[in-house]
Amino acid sequence: MNKPLFIAGCMTAAISLMHVGIVIGGPDWYRFFGAGEMMALQAEQGMIEPIIVTLFIALIFAVWALYAFSGAGLIIKLPLLKPILIAICGVFLLRGLAGIPMVLFNDHPYLNELAGKMTFMVISSLICLIFGYLYLKGILRMSSGKVHFKQK
């Protein structure tokens, strides 16, 4: 088993479930988890858009978790496994490294709002860097040929 990808998969699945929890938790949860005031206000008004967007993000994280579990050798080998894992790793590392500079040096209402929540930005950036590191370590371990995949 590829332990870094297993851990990354578990953490990514937890993030997916957290997004489902945000939908259930409502407007205050949208605010706390950095979705922005506009999304929170839309949720307060009973609009469907925040639910659709948040559940779509949850779905993306769930698929990413499946790819991590596949790379860990826990489930069958999924199509385009290595390139997709590399892309996932890149997204997490990019968010981790560029998230804070992006909110500090761009003028956009949502980014300006996030610039006022620097504790959230620092913590979420560190989390993304940890995820990216785990995916990278797991990908490198896969490349060494130490992972055996489940058969169909």
Number of C-alpha atoms within 10 A of each C-alpha: 17 21 17 23 30 24 19 26 27 17 18 22 23 16 17 23 16 17 24 18 16 22 18 12 12 16 23 14 17 24 16 14 13 17 18 17 16 15 20 21 16 15 19 13 10 13 13 10 12 23 20 12 14 21 19 15 16 23 17 15 22 20 16 21 26 22 28 34 27 27 31 29 22 20 17 17 20 15 10 9 14 18 11 15 23 14 12 21 24 17 16 21 23 15 19 22 15 12 18 18 10 15 21 14 11 12 10 10 12 15 18 15 15 21 19 12 14 14 11 15 18 14 12 18 21 17 17 21 21 16 25 24 19 22 28 21 18 25 23 13 19 19 11 9 8 12 18 17 16 12 9 6
